[in-house]
Amino acid sequence: MKNFILSICIALFSVGAHAQTSSGDAAERKQINAFIDEWHDDAAHARLAYFDKIAPNGIYIGTDKNELWNREQFKAWAKRFFDRKSAWSFKSTKRNIYMSSDKKFIWFDELLDTQMGVCQASGVMRKTDTGFEIEHYQLSIAVPNEVADKVTKLVKKYEAKPPAEAKPVVEIKPAAQ
């Protein structure tokens, strides 16, 4: 009986896993990839459309512990970069995409080739009547385990500096709804 129940569970799991990668999802995944790639390209060419792809209450978390912004705060912080011909360049080398059963919520993770080296990121998107928008994005520098202890020591040394030398903490204020 246990084997029968286990077999049923495995079969159901397989059907569910297949549903995530069905051919009907292929077109959706292509659109999602194009949207994210275009978002990264907007930054690479300093196009302000980059910020329009972030939901009005969307959150962007950068690599520094003080980089946690809503869209308008992020846009204000990034202005100096977008005033140039190129802000930053992120090229996805690997991306995994997942969707809710109704395909209205999408979450993804990606490896990125950047000016900072290899980074990892994850994001949550929502499908709207007019397209997609990024609700949450988090970027991190990929630190190999073999050097993590050295990086940790450097961070601790940096954070031990007197407060006058440290960056101020950025306070997140919810956008008006």
N, C-alpha and C positions, 0 to 999 in steps of 0.2 A: 504494500500500500504506500509506504514511504517513497519507493522508487516511482510509483505512478504519479504521486503528487509532485515530486521533484521534476519529473518529465513534463508535466503540465506547466509548471512554473517556468521551466527553461523554454518551452514552446511559446508561452505568452511573452516572455522577455524578448525572444527572438523576433516575434511579430512587432513588438513595440520598437525595438531597435531598427527593424527594417522600415517602419513607418517614418522614422527620422530621416532616412536616406532614400526615400522613394523617388522615382523619377519626377513626380509632381513637385518635389522640393528642389529639384535641380534648377529650375528657372528662378525660384525664390532665392536660392543661395547665390546664383549669378548676380541678381539684383543687389543683394546684400553686400557681396564682395565688391561690386562696382561702386556702391555708395561709400563704403569704408575707404577704398582705394582713392576715390575722388576727394574724400575728406582729407586724407593725408596729402594728396596732390595740391589741394587748396593751400595748405600750410607751406608746402615746398615753393609755391609761387606767390605767397603772401596775399591770397585772395580772401577778402572778408567773408565770403560765402562759407568759409570754414566754421565761423561762429553760428551761422544760420542753421547748420546741421546739428547743433547741440540744442536740446530742448530748452525752452525758456527757464525752467527750473533745474536744468541739467547740472551735473557735478563733474568737475575735472580734477583728478588727483595726479599731481606731478611726482617727480622723483625725490624732491626735497620734502622733508616732513612738514614744512610750513606751506606747501603747495596744495591747498584744498580750497577750491573756488566754485562758486556758482558761475553760470555763463557770463554774466556781466562783469563780475570780478576778474574772471579769466581773460576776458576781452580787454579790459583796462590794463591788466598786467602785461599782456602780450602785445599791446599797441606798438611798443618800441621795436619789436621784431617784425610786425606786419607793416611798419613804415618803410621797410627795406624791400628789395625785390624778392627775397626769400626769407621765410621765418625759420623753419626747421624742416628737415627732410627725413621722413620715416618711410621705409619700404618694407612691406610685409614679406617675410620669407616663408612663413607658415601660419595658417589661420584655421581654427576650428570654429564652426558655427553650430549653434543649437537653437531650437525654436520651441515655443509653447505649442500645444496641439492646435490652437486656433491661429497660429502664426502671427499673432499681434505683438508678442514679446520675443526678442532675439537676444541671445547673449553669445559672446565670442571671446576667444583668447587668441593672441597672436605673438609671434616672434618678429622683432623688427630690426632691420639694419638701420642704424642711426649714426649721427655724428658723435654720439656718446658711446658707441659700440653697440653690442647686442642688447636690446631691451625686450622686456616682456610687457604685455598689456592685456587688459581684459575690459570688456565693455558690455553695457546693456542698452539695447535699442528698443524703440517702440514703433510699430507700424501705425501710421495715421492715414486719414483719408487723402492726404497730399503726398505721402511718401514715408520716409523713415526719419527718426530723430534720435540722437544719442542722449540717453538719460543719465548715464554714468560711465566714466572712463577712468581707468587707473593705469598709470605708466610706471614701470620700475626698471632699474638697470639690472641686467642679469649678471649676478656675481657668481663665478664658479666656486663651488664648495671648497676647493683647495686653497683659495685665497680669502675666503670669507673672514677668517680670524684676523687677517691683516687689515681688511677693510673696516671691520668692527673696531679695531684699535685706533685707526685713523679717525673714525667718527667720534669715538669717545674722547680722543685728544682734542679734536675740534670743538666739541660741545663743552669741554672743560674750560674753554677760554672765558675771560671775564664777560659779563653781559653786554658791555659796550661794544664788543667785537662781534657778538652773535646777532643774527637776523631777528627782527621782531616776528612774533607769531601773528599770522593772518587770521582774523576772526571771520567766520562764515555767517553771513546774515541771510536768512531766507528771502528769496525774491517775493515781491508782492504778488498775490494770487488773485 
